[in-house]
Amino acid sequence: MKKFSEVIDYYYSELNPIVKELEKKRQKVKKNIITWMIGGVVAIFILITAVMSHTDVDIFLQSGIVLLGASVGLYGFLYKMMSKGYNIEFKLRVIEPLIKFIDPNLKYTPNATIPEYIFKKSKIITDDIDLYHGDDLVEGVVDGVNIAFCDLHVEKEYKDSNNDSDYQTLFQGIFLQAEFPKEFHGTTVVLPDMAENIFGSYLGRMLQSFGNEMQLVKLDNVEFEKYFVVYSSDQIEARYILSHSMMERMIKFRKKVGHRISFSFVGGEMFVGVHYNRESLEASVFGSLLEYKIVKEFVESLYYSLEIVQELKLNQKIWSKR
């Protein structure tokens, strides 16, 4: 596999003419969105002024909240509609060539995703899922290991204090499925340790959903337990999977990525969820395609997903099957 620096160099050299062309289109789309939004704000201001002159304070406040919500919805609609064509072109002319440069045998499908049943199988999230959407599916064989990954956004519906529906993000980031070189039969889930604080109620629901099947696994690696908390249906098997060397590689990968990561080992496969909390391979119209920080972010999202085979040594068939 190509080095990260080689991928960056390829972006700024071979793809440079395409990037400059897309940068001009990005600026045009950005200008159109801002123009429409200014028009929308002016229209809302006029409506608010009209409402103020004919209603009391309570009705005015209620109307203001409705109009504010409408303006947010308008922004979301305009942004999605106006940036859609630009994003499709960015993926086909930039993301796909980058993937092919890293490994020509990989298949990239911008509008496809890993099926929901596979995500549920991973048990990284066990809450009920109400919205499941993703894109940027990459599939192939990396160093002899079958992998697939995509960008995912998974949400759950809930009722707020006014009994109105809203959605909570359960997972947003890169979700990866890969062969695992060790044979196992149980379920082992490795979650970010800070999940104890952030997802305390979720962990409780997760354990409840498994009944008495899942148990907390304490491991003899202090640094590993600073980053992760482990639950498994089989204490011995969990230690078999999470050998000392494997834990060290997971720590190293977590530090490199710089984001919370969830792992699970289910049905002979490994699943990885990198919590970027953003669309990892989308090109924002408010960020320049020439700015290194922005380029580095989406190239890292792509590269690290492919590099995981080497980082965790999934390509080394050094373990005998039990």
C-alpha positions as CSV (number, residue, x, y, z in Angstrom):
1,M,0.0,0.0,0.0
2,K,1.2,3.5,-0.8
3,K,2.6,5.7,2.0
4,F,0.4,8.5,3.4
5,S,2.9,11.1,2.1
6,E,2.7,9.6,-1.3
7,V,-1.1,10.0,-1.3
8,I,-0.9,13.6,-0.3
9,D,1.7,14.2,-3.0
10,Y,-0.5,12.6,-5.6
11,Y,-3.4,14.9,-4.5
12,Y,-1.4,18.0,-4.9
13,S,0.4,16.9,-8.1
14,E,-1.6,14.6,-10.4
15,L,-5.0,15.7,-9.2
16,N,-4.0,19.4,-9.0
17,P,-5.7,20.5,-12.2
18,I,-9.0,18.8,-11.2
19,V,-8.8,20.2,-7.7
20,K,-8.3,23.8,-9.0
21,E,-11.3,23.4,-11.3
22,L,-13.4,22.1,-8.5
23,E,-12.2,24.9,-6.2
24,K,-13.7,27.4,-8.6
25,K,-17.0,25.6,-8.6
26,R,-16.9,25.4,-4.7
27,Q,-16.5,29.1,-4.5
28,K,-19.5,29.6,-6.9
29,V,-21.7,27.2,-4.9
30,K,-20.7,28.9,-1.6
31,K,-21.6,32.3,-3.1
32,N,-25.0,31.1,-4.2
33,I,-25.8,29.6,-0.8
34,I,-24.8,32.8,1.0
35,T,-26.9,34.9,-1.4
36,W,-30.0,32.7,-0.9
37,M,-29.5,32.7,2.9
38,I,-29.2,36.5,3.0
39,G,-32.4,36.7,1.1
40,G,-34.0,34.2,3.5
41,V,-32.9,36.2,6.5
42,V,-34.3,39.4,5.1
43,A,-37.6,37.7,4.3
44,I,-37.8,36.3,7.9
45,F,-36.9,39.7,9.3
46,I,-39.8,41.3,7.4
47,L,-42.2,38.5,8.6
48,I,-41.0,39.1,12.2
49,T,-41.6,42.8,11.9
50,A,-45.1,42.2,10.5
51,V,-45.9,39.8,13.3
52,M,-44.6,42.3,16.0
53,S,-47.0,45.0,14.8
54,H,-50.1,42.8,15.1
55,T,-49.6,40.5,18.0
56,D,-48.7,40.4,21.7
57,V,-45.4,39.4,23.1
58,D,-46.2,35.7,23.7
59,I,-47.5,35.2,20.2
60,F,-44.4,37.1,18.9
61,L,-42.0,34.8,20.8
62,Q,-43.8,31.7,19.6
63,S,-43.8,33.0,16.0
64,G,-40.1,33.8,16.4
65,I,-39.2,30.3,17.4
66,V,-41.2,28.9,14.5
67,L,-39.5,31.2,12.1
68,L,-36.0,30.4,13.5
69,G,-36.7,26.7,13.1
70,A,-37.9,27.4,9.5
71,S,-34.7,29.3,8.8
72,V,-32.5,26.5,10.0
73,G,-34.5,24.0,7.9
74,L,-34.2,26.3,4.9
75,Y,-30.4,26.5,5.3
76,G,-30.1,22.7,5.5
77,F,-32.3,22.3,2.4
78,L,-30.4,24.9,0.4
79,Y,-27.0,23.6,1.4
80,K,-27.9,20.0,0.5
81,M,-29.6,20.9,-2.8
82,M,-26.9,23.4,-4.0
83,S,-23.9,21.3,-2.9
84,K,-25.1,18.0,-4.2
85,G,-23.7,18.2,-7.7
86,Y,-20.4,19.6,-6.4
87,N,-20.1,16.8,-3.9
88,I,-20.8,14.1,-6.5
89,E,-18.2,15.5,-8.8
90,F,-15.7,15.7,-6.0
91,K,-16.2,12.0,-5.1
92,L,-16.0,10.8,-8.7
93,R,-13.0,13.0,-9.7
94,V,-11.0,13.1,-6.5
95,I,-12.0,10.4,-3.9
96,E,-12.2,7.6,-6.5
97,P,-8.8,8.4,-8.1
98,L,-7.3,8.6,-4.6
99,I,-8.7,5.1,-3.7
100,K,-7.4,3.7,-7.0
101,F,-4.0,5.2,-6.4
102,I,-3.8,3.6,-3.0
103,D,-4.9,0.2,-4.3
104,P,-6.2,-0.3,-7.9
105,N,-8.1,-3.4,-6.9
106,L,-10.5,-1.6,-4.5
107,K,-14.1,-0.9,-5.6
108,Y,-15.6,2.4,-4.7
109,T,-19.4,3.0,-4.8
110,P,-20.3,6.6,-3.7
111,N,-24.0,6.0,-3.1
112,A,-23.8,2.6,-1.5
113,T,-23.3,1.5,2.2
114,I,-22.8,-1.5,4.4
115,P,-26.3,-3.0,5.1
116,E,-27.9,-2.2,8.3
117,Y,-28.1,-5.8,9.4
118,I,-24.3,-6.1,9.3
119,F,-24.0,-3.0,11.5
120,K,-26.5,-4.5,14.0
121,K,-24.5,-7.7,13.9
122,S,-21.4,-5.9,15.0
123,K,-23.1,-4.9,18.3
124,I,-21.1,-1.7,18.5
125,I,-24.6,-0.1,19.0
126,T,-27.5,-2.1,20.4
127,D,-30.0,0.7,20.7
128,D,-33.0,0.6,18.4
129,I,-32.2,2.3,15.2
130,D,-34.7,4.7,13.5
131,L,-32.5,6.3,10.9
132,Y,-29.7,4.5,9.1
133,H,-28.0,6.2,6.2
134,G,-24.5,6.1,4.7
135,D,-22.5,6.3,1.5
136,D,-18.9,6.0,0.2
137,L,-18.7,2.2,0.3
138,V,-15.2,0.8,-0.3
139,E,-14.8,-2.9,-0.8
140,G,-11.9,-5.2,-1.7
141,V,-9.0,-7.3,-0.6
142,V,-6.1,-5.5,1.2
143,D,-3.0,-7.7,1.8
144,G,-5.1,-10.8,1.4
145,V,-7.8,-9.6,3.9
146,N,-11.4,-9.0,2.8
147,I,-12.6,-5.6,4.0
148,A,-15.4,-3.2,3.5
149,F,-16.0,0.2,5.0
150,C,-18.3,3.2,4.5
151,D,-19.4,6.5,6.0
152,L,-22.4,6.0,8.3
153,H,-24.8,8.1,10.3
154,V,-27.0,6.1,12.7
155,E,-29.8,7.9,14.7
156,K,-32.5,7.1,17.2
157,E,-35.8,9.0,17.5
158,Y,-36.9,10.3,20.9
159,K,-39.5,12.7,22.3
160,D,-38.4,16.0,23.9
161,S,-40.1,17.7,26.8
162,N,-42.8,19.0,24.4
163,N,-43.4,15.5,23.1
164,D,-42.0,16.5,19.7
165,S,-39.8,14.1,17.8
166,D,-36.1,14.6,17.6
167,Y,-33.1,12.5,16.7
168,Q,-30.0,11.5,18.7
169,T,-26.9,10.4,16.9
170,L,-25.8,7.0,18.0
171,F,-22.9,6.7,15.6
172,Q,-21.4,8.9,12.9
173,G,-18.1,8.1,11.2
174,I,-16.4,5.3,9.3
175,F,-17.6,1.8,9.9
176,L,-15.4,-1.1,8.8
177,Q,-15.9,-4.9,8.5
178,A,-12.9,-7.2,8.1
179,E,-11.8,-10.8,8.3
180,F,-10.1,-11.7,11.6
181,P,-7.2,-14.2,11.6
182,K,-8.2,-15.9,14.9
183,E,-11.1,-18.3,15.1
184,F,-13.6,-17.5,17.9
185,H,-17.2,-18.2,18.6
186,G,-18.4,-15.6,21.2
187,T,-18.9,-11.9,21.2
188,T,-16.4,-9.3,22.4
189,V,-17.1,-5.6,22.3
190,V,-14.4,-3.0,22.9
191,L,-15.8,0.5,23.5
192,P,-14.1,3.9,24.2
193,D,-13.4,4.0,28.0
194,M,-14.9,7.5,28.1
195,A,-18.2,5.8,27.1
196,E,-18.5,5.0,30.9
197,N,-19.2,8.7,31.3
198,I,-20.8,9.7,28.0
199,F,-22.7,6.5,27.2
200,G,-23.3,5.3,30.8
201,S,-27.0,4.7,30.1
202,Y,-26.2,3.1,26.8
203,L,-23.8,0.6,28.4
204,G,-26.5,-0.3,30.8
205,R,-29.0,-0.8,28.0
206,M,-26.4,-2.8,26.1
207,L,-25.8,-5.2,28.9
208,Q,-29.5,-5.5,29.6
209,S,-30.1,-6.4,25.9
210,F,-27.5,-9.2,26.2
211,G,-29.1,-10.5,29.4
212,N,-26.4,-12.3,31.4
213,E,-24.4,-13.1,28.3
214,M,-21.9,-10.1,28.5
215,Q,-19.5,-9.5,31.3
216,L,-17.0,-6.8,32.0
217,V,-13.4,-8.0,31.1
218,K,-10.5,-6.6,33.1
219,L,-7.2,-6.8,31.3
220,D,-3.6,-6.4,32.6
221,N,-2.8,-3.4,30.4
222,V,-3.2,-0.1,32.2
223,E,-2.8,2.1,29.1
224,F,-5.3,0.0,27.1
225,E,-7.9,0.4,29.9
226,K,-7.4,4.2,29.7
227,Y,-8.7,4.1,26.2
228,F,-11.1,1.2,26.2
229,V,-13.6,-0.8,28.2
230,V,-14.2,-4.4,27.2
231,Y,-17.3,-6.6,27.5
232,S,-17.5,-10.2,26.3
233,S,-19.6,-13.4,26.4
234,D,-16.4,-15.4,27.1
235,Q,-13.7,-14.1,29.4
236,I,-11.1,-16.6,28.2
237,E,-11.9,-16.0,24.5
238,A,-11.7,-12.2,25.0
239,R,-8.1,-12.6,26.3
240,Y,-7.3,-14.9,23.4
241,I,-8.5,-12.2,21.0
242,L,-7.0,-9.3,22.9
243,S,-3.5,-10.5,23.3
244,H,-0.8,-8.2,24.7
245,S,0.5,-7.4,21.2
246,M,-3.0,-6.8,19.8
247,M,-3.8,-4.4,22.6
248,E,-0.6,-2.5,21.9
249,R,-1.5,-2.2,18.2
250,M,-5.0,-1.0,19.1
251,I,-3.6,1.6,21.4
252,K,-1.2,2.8,18.7
253,F,-4.0,3.0,16.1
254,R,-6.2,4.9,18.5
255,K,-3.4,7.5,19.1
256,K,-2.8,7.8,15.4
257,V,-6.4,8.3,14.4
258,G,-7.0,10.8,17.3
259,H,-10.8,9.9,17.6
260,R,-12.8,7.6,19.7
261,I,-12.9,4.0,18.3
262,S,-15.1,1.1,19.0
263,F,-14.1,-2.5,18.1
264,S,-16.1,-5.7,18.1
265,F,-15.4,-9.3,17.4
266,V,-18.5,-11.2,16.3
267,G,-19.0,-14.3,14.1
268,G,-15.3,-14.6,13.1
269,E,-15.1,-11.0,11.9
270,M,-13.8,-7.8,13.3
271,F,-15.8,-4.6,13.1
272,V,-14.4,-1.1,13.7
273,G,-16.3,2.2,14.2
274,V,-14.3,5.4,14.1
275,H,-16.4,8.2,15.7
276,Y,-15.5,11.2,13.5
277,N,-18.9,12.8,14.3
278,R,-18.9,14.2,10.8
279,E,-19.3,13.0,7.2
280,S,-15.7,11.9,6.6
281,L,-15.5,11.9,2.8
282,E,-17.7,14.9,2.0
283,A,-16.4,18.2,0.7
284,S,-17.8,21.1,2.6
285,V,-18.4,24.2,0.3
286,F,-17.1,26.3,3.2
287,G,-13.6,24.8,3.2
288,S,-11.1,25.2,0.4
289,L,-9.9,22.1,-1.4
290,L,-6.4,23.6,-1.5
291,E,-6.1,24.1,2.3
292,Y,-3.8,21.4,3.7
293,K,-5.7,20.9,7.0
294,I,-8.9,20.1,5.1
295,V,-7.2,17.8,2.6
296,K,-5.3,16.0,5.4
297,E,-8.6,15.3,7.2
298,F,-10.4,13.5,4.4
299,V,-7.3,11.7,3.2
300,E,-6.6,10.5,6.7
301,S,-10.2,9.2,7.0
302,L,-9.7,7.2,3.8
303,Y,-6.1,6.1,4.4
304,Y,-6.4,5.0,8.0
305,S,-9.4,2.8,7.1
306,L,-7.3,0.9,4.6
307,E,-4.2,1.0,6.8
308,I,-6.0,-0.8,9.7
309,V,-5.1,-4.2,8.0
310,Q,-1.4,-3.5,8.4
311,E,-1.7,-1.6,11.7
312,L,-3.5,-4.5,13.5
313,K,-1.6,-7.1,11.5
314,L,-4.8,-8.7,10.2
315,N,-2.8,-9.9,7.2
316,Q,-0.5,-12.1,9.3
317,K,-1.9,-15.6,9.6
318,I,0.3,-16.4,12.6
319,W,-2.4,-17.9,14.8
320,S,-3.6,-21.5,14.5
321,K,-7.3,-22.1,14.4
322,R,-8.6,-23.6,17.5
